[in-house]
Amino acid sequence: MDAKRFQMIDEGFVCQVCKMKVEPLKYTARDHCPNCLCSIHIDDNPGDRLCKCFGVLKPIGIEKGKKDDLKIVYRCNKCGMIKKNKMAKDDNFDLVLKIMSKEA
């Protein structure tokens, strides 16, 4: 199996940061909380669930993706790794704007 391939895992969870009950996204894999935008460092490659860090991925920036989509830039609070995830349609856009304004 090619470990770099995206693995579709769209599951609900309770956010470890804000405690919101997060439902599956239903059009792609849910990989972060739509309320606080945080995630957990559980993947080495998207969807593989092979990372043993389990640190909190906190949003530190927003960048434009290749297809004019927006990506959330994260830093793991445990290992310091930088990761990027596509924004979801239901993400907290007020928080996205706040993060973007801190970059300016």
Order of alpha helices (4+ residues) and beta strands (2+ residues): beta-beta-beta-beta-beta-beta-alpha
